[in-house]
């Protein structure tokens, strides 16, 4: 009547569920570490970009023969062709009368990161920067020469 052969091929539902549960637990354990690594890489990339922006500001200060303390805004660096357009950044780099960087404040467009420091080798990146931190200044700006003229 019924053929009750014990021809067992494949996996049972219980075995499949056990594998799914084990894989889910492994993913839950690994996911926070992977997300932290990705966030650190984004912060480090932003920090490197800010260091290159600070180098461009030093170049602008030197080329423009500025001899007083002043600020160079991110917009000025773009306007006078010291850096390629990097949309979404704002902020400034302050110089003392000796041409040394005295303050860096640069933020990205979504206000997620704010870079600050006293020189390009000592930049710290804060997350969730306020909307008023690191805005382009309107007073105390250096007078820059256009790099392409």
N, C-alpha and C positions, 0 to 999 in steps of 0.2 A: 503494500500500500504506500507507505512513505519511505523514501530512501533517506535514511539518516546517516549518510556518510560523514565522516569527520574530515572532510576536505577543507582545511582552513587556509584561506589565502587572504592577505590584507590585514588590516588592523581593526580592532574593535573600537567602538565609540569611546569607551573609557580610556583606552590607550591614547587616542587622538586628543582627548580633553586634557589628559595629564601632560602631554607635550606642549599644548597651548598654554597651560597654566605655568609651566616651567619657563617657557620663552617670555611670557608676560612679566614674570617676576624678574628675570634677567634684564629686560628692557627698562623696567621701573628703577632698577638699581643703577643702570648705566646712564640713563637719560640726564639726570642733573649734572653729572660730570661732563658729558658731551656739551651741554648748553653752557656751562661755565667756561669751557675751553673756547667755544665759539665767541662768547662775549669778551673774553680776554684778548682774543685775536683782533676783534673789532676795535677795542680800546687801544691796543698797541699800534694798529694801522693808523688810527686817528692821531695818536701821539707822534708818529713818524711824519705824518703830513704836516702837523703843526711845526715840527722842527724844520721842515723844508720851507714852510712859510716864514719862519723866523730868519732863516738864512737869506731868503729873498728880501726881507725887510732890512737886514744888515747891508746887503748889496745896495738897496735903494738909498739908504742913509749915506753910504760912502760915495756913491756915484753923484748924488745930489749936492754934495759939499755942504751938508747941514752941520752947523757948529753949536747948536743949542739943544736943550732937552725938549723933546716933542714926541708925539705919537704918530705912528704910521698905521692907518686903518687897512683892513683887508680889502675894502673897496678901492683904496688908492693903489694898492699893489696890482690889482686887476686893471684899473683905469690907465695906469702908466706902464703897463706891459711887463711888470716884473715877475708875474706868475700867470700861468694859463688860467682860464676861467674855471673855477671850482664852485659851481653854484651851491648856494645854501650855507656858506660859511659867513661868519661875521666876527668882528672883534678888532683888536689892535695889538701892536707891539710898542711899548714905550722905551725911549732911549734917554740916557742921561747926557749931560753936556760933553762927555768924553766919547760918545758914540757906542756906549755899552748898553746892551739890553737891560732894562731895569724891571720890566713887567711884561708878561705875555697873558693875554686873555683872548682866546679864540673859541667859538662854539659852532656846532653844526646846526643845520636848519631845523631839525625836529627837537632842538633843545635837549637832546639826550646826553650829549657830552659837552663838557666845558673844560678846556685845557688852560692851565695857569702855571706860572712859574716865573723865575727871575732870570733865567737864561735858557737857551735852547737845549742844553744838556740836562736840565733839571725841570722837566715838565711833568706835572701831575694831571691826571684826567679824572674829573668828577662826573658821576652819572646823574641824570635828571637835573640838569642845570636849570635855573630859573629863567624866565623869558627876558628879564632885564640884565642878566649877567652876560658880559662879553659882547655887548652891542657896539656897533661902529660909533666912535666918538665924533663929535662935531666941533669940539674946541681943542686947541693945543696941537693941531696937526702940523706935521712937517710939510715944507714945500718941496715937492719932488720934481725931478726932471723926467721927461718921458724917455724910456729906455730905447725906443726905436727912432728918436730924432737925432 
